[in-house]
C-alpha cells in the first residue's frame, strides 16, 4: 500500500503550479520496544512483529503508515490510512478548516473553468496536498463535467484520497486492540514520537504548502479532539524533552520552499503541556541555537539535558570555496551556559558520514549511530571514540539503524550473497546475528530486497 501515490489529477495540478512533489521522507521500517522484546516491521502489506531471534508474526494490521512505541512496551501509537470514495464521507472526517479550504479551492477551480480559463490557469494557486480531495469534491459539483471537458476523465478516475488517523493500540497476545481515533490528517505523517510520560503523541506532517512546510502537531492520549498545531516550517525529526513538558525541533526562518536554497534556521524549544483537559502551548518559543535549515535535520534530547542536532559548521561571511562540504553533529549544552559544541572530534570527521541527519541515540543517551549506504558507525559521546559496524549494506534503500538496547544496534548488512539482511550487532564486538533469514518476500520487499 502506498498512501502517497500520485494520481494523474494530482500530477496535473502539480505541474500546473510549477511545483515539485516532496519525496524526501525516509520511513522507520523497524522499531524496537523499549524493553527490547519485540520489534515492529512496517511493510506495504501490513504491520508485522518479530522477537530478538527474528521469529516473525503474520500481518497484525494493514493500512499502517507509521508506528511508535509507548514507554510501557505494551502500547503503540499507530497511524492508519483509510481511502474515501465520496466527498460526503471524506468531509465528515476532516477538520473544519481543512474541509472549508478544499471546498473553496474546488469552487475556484470550477468558476475559473466556466469563465474560459485553461486547465493550467484554473489550477494556479491550488495546494498540491489538496488535489485528490478537490477532485472528489468536483465530482459532486453541478457543471463540473461540462467545464472540465476532456479533463473530466482525470477527475472521474480518482479513487479517493487517503485520510490518516492516529490510534492508541494495546498489544496483547500478538494482537492489537485499537482505541478511539485521535483526530485525522489528510496529509502524510512523516515522524511520530510518544512523550516520555506516555500521555501525549507528537507528529510531523507533510502539508506540501510552501508557506508552512512541515507542521508539528501534538495530541493527548486521553482526548479525541483534533491534534493541536505546535509550529510550522519545521524539520522532520524532533524530540520530546525528558520531562515531557516541551518539544525540541529545527525550525526554518521564513517561508520554506521546495527548492535547494540556503535558509537560516534555529534549534527551537517550545513548552507543550496537557493540563486540566486542555493544551497549554507556549506562545513564544525559545531559539536555542542558529543553524542552516535542512528538512531532514534531526534534534534529540539526552537524559543529561544536552540536545544533539545535525548541522553545518558555517561562519559568515564565507566564499563559495570556504563553504563546508559536510554536516557535523553538535550538542547544545545548558550546563555550559547554553553553548554549542561539536561532538565529533576533527580527527574523526573523515570517518563518519558526510550527512549526519540520520543519527540515532541509544536508550541510555551514551552512544549515537550514524548511517549512509555502505557505512554505519557508532560514536561514544563520553569518550569520543568511533566503532564501525561490520558489513553494512551498500544499496541505496536506506534502512535507518535502530537501537534494541544501550549496547545492541539493528541495521542492514550484506550477507555475502546478492541479498541484504536485518541483523543485530553487539557494539564492541565483531559479530552480527542475522534475524531476517526466514522472512518472506512480502516482508523483505522495499528495504531488504527490491
N, C-alpha and C positions, 0 to 999 in steps of 0.2 A: 504494500500500500504506500503510495506516495501522495501525501496530502497537499503537497506544494506544486503538484504538476500543473503546468500552464496549459490552458485551453487555447484554441485558435482565437477566441474572443479576447482573452486576456492579452495574448501576444499582439493582437491588432491594436488594443489600447496602449500597450507599452510602446510599440513602435510609433504610434501617432503622437505620443508625448515626448518622444526622443529620449526615453529612459532606458537604463539597463536594469534587468531584474537582478536582485541580490542573490548570490549563490555561495556566500562565504560561510554558512553555518556548518560546523562540524559536530555531529551529534555524539553524545556519550553512549557508545554502543554497549558498554557494560559498566555496572556499578556494584561494588561490594557493600553488604550491610555493615553497619558499624561494629557488630560483633564478629565479623569475618566468616560467618557460617554459610551465607548464601549470596549469590550474585544474580542480578537481573541481566538478561540478554535481550536486547531490543532489536528486532528484525522487521523486515517488511511484512512478514506473515504473522507477526504477533509477538507477545512478550513471553519469554521463557525464563526459567530459573535453573541455576546449577549450583552444586556444592563445591567444596575445595578440591574434590577429586575429579571434577568435570562431569559428574553424573547429571544428566540433563532431564528436565521435566518435559512434558508436552506443552503445547501453547497454552498459557494460562488465560490470556485475554487477547483480543485482536484490537485493531484500530488504535494502537497506542502511539503517541507522539513523543512523550517524554516521561521520565520517572525520576523520583528522588526518595531516598530512604529517610525515615524518621529516626531520631536518636535511639529509640527503643528497639529497633531492628524487627519490629512486628508490624509496622505500618509503612505504607508507601504513598507518596503524592503521585498521582497518575493523571496524565493529560490524555484524554481520548478524543478522537475526531469522529464527527458524525456528518454524513452528507445529507443535504436537504434538496428536494426536487421541486419545491414550490416556494414562492416568495411568502405566502401566508404562513407556512410552517417556520421558515427561517426567521422572519420578522419577529415572531413571538419569543425567540431565544436570544435576540440581540439586545445589547444595551441601548437605551432610548436615543442617546446622542448619535451612536453609530447608525442606527436604523434611519433616523431622520436625515443624516448626511447622505446615505445611499439613495433614499427616495428623492432627495433634492438633486443629486447628481444624475439620476435616471431621467428626471423631468427635464433637466437642462439638455441632456443629450437628445431627447426626443424633440424638444422645442427647436433646437438648432437644426436637426434634420428636416423637420417640417418647414423651416424657413429657407431651405435650399442649401444649407451648409454641406460640405463634403464629410465623409466619414472621419477623416483626419481632423477637420475643423471641429466637428461635434465632440470628438474625444479629447480635445485640448483642455488641459487642466484637470482631467479626471484622475483620481488617485488609483494607481495600479492595483493596490491591495483590495479595492472595492469592485474590481472588474467583474468577477463572476457573480457577485451579489447584484450588481447593476443589470447584468444580462437576465438574471432571474426576475428582477423587478420589471424589466421591459416587456417580458413575455405577457405580463398582466395589464399593460397599459394600452388602452384603445388607440389605434392608429400606428402602433409601433411597427407592425408587419409592413404596412404600405410605405412608411417613411424610410425603413432600412433597405427596402428593395432586395437586391441580391445579397446583402449582408445579413438578412434575416436568418438565413440558414446557420450562420455562425452563432447567433444568439439562441436559436431553437435547439441546437445540438449541445449546448452547455448543460451538463447533467447535474449542476448544482455545486455550490461551494462547500468546503469543509468548515464546520463550526467546531471549535475545540473547547472542551470542558475540563476543568480541574476537579478531581475527586480525591478524597482520602479513602484508601483501601486497607483493610486489615488482612494480613497473611495468616491463614490457619490451615494446617494440613495440606500445604501446597496449593491452596486455592485462595483467591482474593474475593473478599466481600466488600462491595462499594458503598460508601456513604453518599449523602446528598452532593449535588453539584455545587462547587464553589465559584459560580459565575462562569461565563463563556467568553471566548475571543474568536473573532473571525480571522485573525492574523496568526502567523506562525510563532509558537512559543519555542524559543531557542534554548534557554538555560533556566533551570529551576533549582532552588535551594530551600530546604526546611530550616527554620530557626533552631538554634541550639536547645531552646527550651521546648521545642515541639509544638508551639502554639500558633505559628504563622508559616505561610509559604510565600516566598517571593519569586518572581519570574521576570525574564526579559522577553518581550515580544517584538517581532519584526513588523512594523507598520508599513514599510516601504514609502513612507511620507517624508519627503526631503526636509520639511520644516521640523519634524520631530525625531527622525531617525528611529533607533530602537528605544522602546519605552520600558521602564522598570515599574512593576506593579507589585502589590502585596495583598494577600488575602488571609483572613483569620480562619483557623481550622473549625471553630465552633460557630461560624456565621455564614449564611448562604447568600448574602448580598454580593454584588459585583466587587471585584478587586479594586483597590484604590491606587491611583497613579501616584508614584513617588517622584519620578523625574523622567525627562526625555533626553534625547541626544546622548544616550549612554552607550558604553561598550558592552559586549556580550557577557563577559564574565565578571560577576560581582560577588559579594560575600556578606554574611551577617557578622556583626561584632560578637565576641564571645558572650556578652551579657544579653544578647537578643534585643537590644534597645536601639540599634541603629544599623543602617546598611552602608557599605563602602563600595564605591564603584568609580570608573573613569568616565568623566563627562566632557563632551566637546564644548568649546566656546563658540557660540553662534550656530548657524544652520549646518547640518550635516548633509552633504550631497553624496551621490554615488560615484563621484569622480575621485581620482587619486590626487587629492590636494593636501598640502601640509597645513594642518589645523592644530591650534593650541587646545589643550585640554587640562583638566585638573583631576587629581585624586581627591575624591569628594566623600564626605561622610554626612549622612542626614539621619536625624532622630526619627525613629518609626516605632511607635508603641501602641499596643492594643489595650485600652483601659476603659472599663465601665461599658463594654459593648460597643465601643466606637474607636476609630483610629485617631491617634494624635501624631500627625506627621508634621515635623518642624517646617515652618515657612522658610527659614533660612538654613541653607546647607553650609557646612564647613569646607572650604577649599584648603586641603592639607598640603598639596604639592603640585607644582606646574609640570606638565609633560606634553607630549605630542599625541594627538588622537589616532587611534587605530581601532576599528570597530570590533576587533577580536582581542583587544587588550584585556588583561586579567588583573584582578586585585584579590588577595587572600589575606585574611586576618589570622595572626598567630596567637597562641594562648598567652604569650608574654606581653601582648599589647602592640607589637610591631605589625605593620601592614606591608606585605610584599606586593610589588607590581612590576610589570614589564614596561620598558620604555627606551627611548633613545637618550644617550648622553650628549645632549645638544647644547652648544653655547653660541649665543648670538652676539654680534654679527658673525657670520661664517660664510666663506666662499663655497662654491659647489665642491671643490676639491677637499674642503675641510668637513663636509657633512659626514656624519658617522655612517658606516656601512653595515652595522649590525645593531640589534637591540641588546639591552642588558637587563639585569634583574636588580631591583632596588628595594630598600626597606625604609619605610617611614618610621622613625624611632621616637615615640613620645618621651621616653626616658632620657633622651639626649636633647631635649628642648624642641622636639619636632623637626629634627634634621633628617635629610635624606642621604643614605649611604649605600654604595654599591655592595652587593653580597657575593659577587663573583670576582675573585682576585684577578689582576691583569695577567698573571702567568697562566690562568686557566681559560681566558676568554676565547682563545682559538680552539679550545677543546669542547665547547658547548655549542648548541645550535645557534645560528645567526638570528633566528626568530625565536624569542623567548616567550611568546604569547601563550604557548601551550604547556605551561608548567603546572604542577600539582603538588600540594603539600601533604605529607603523610599525617595520619591522625594525631601524632604526638607533637607536630609542629617542628620536628628536628630536621627532617630531610625534604628535599624538593626534587621531583623528577622533571626532566625537560626532554622534548622529543621533536625530531624531524625524521622523514623516511631515511632509514639506514643508521640512525644514531639515537640511542636512549642513554642518558646519563643521569646520575643521582648526585646531588650536591648536599653535603653535610653542612648545615647552617652554623653549627657550633665550631667546626674545625676548618671549614672552607675546602675540605678535600672532595675530590670527584671520584666516582666509580662508573665505569662503562658497563652497561648491561650486555650479556652475551647474545650474539647472533640476532640483532634486531632486523626486522623485515625491511626491505628496500623499496617495496612497491609504493605507489602514490596514494593508495587508500589509507589515510592516516587513522590509526587506532590510538586514541588517547590513553596512555597508561593510567591505571587506577591502582590505588593502594588497597590491599586486602587488610593490612595492619601496619604498624610502625616500621616493620622490617621486611615486608613482602610486597613486591610490585607485580601487577598483572599487565603484560604487554604482548605485542605481536612479534613472533620470531619466525625466521626462516628455518625450516626443519631439514634442510639438506636435499629436498626434492623440489618439485615445482610448486609445492604447497606452502602456505604460511599457517601458523598455529597460534592460538592463545596459550600463554604459558605463565607460570608463577615463578618468580625469581627471588630467592632469599638474598637480600643485599648483604654483601661481604663475602659471598661465595661465588664459585664459577659455574654452578649447576642451575639448570632450569627444569621445571616439571610441566610437561605439556598436559593441558586439560581438555583440549578440543578434538582429540584424535578420533573420537567416535561420533562427533556431531554431524547431523545430516546436512545435505546441501542447502536446504532452505534456511538453516541457521547460519551457515558459513557464508552464504551469498552476500555480497556487497562489501564485506570487510576482509574476511579471510580468503575469499575467492570471488571471482567475477561472475 
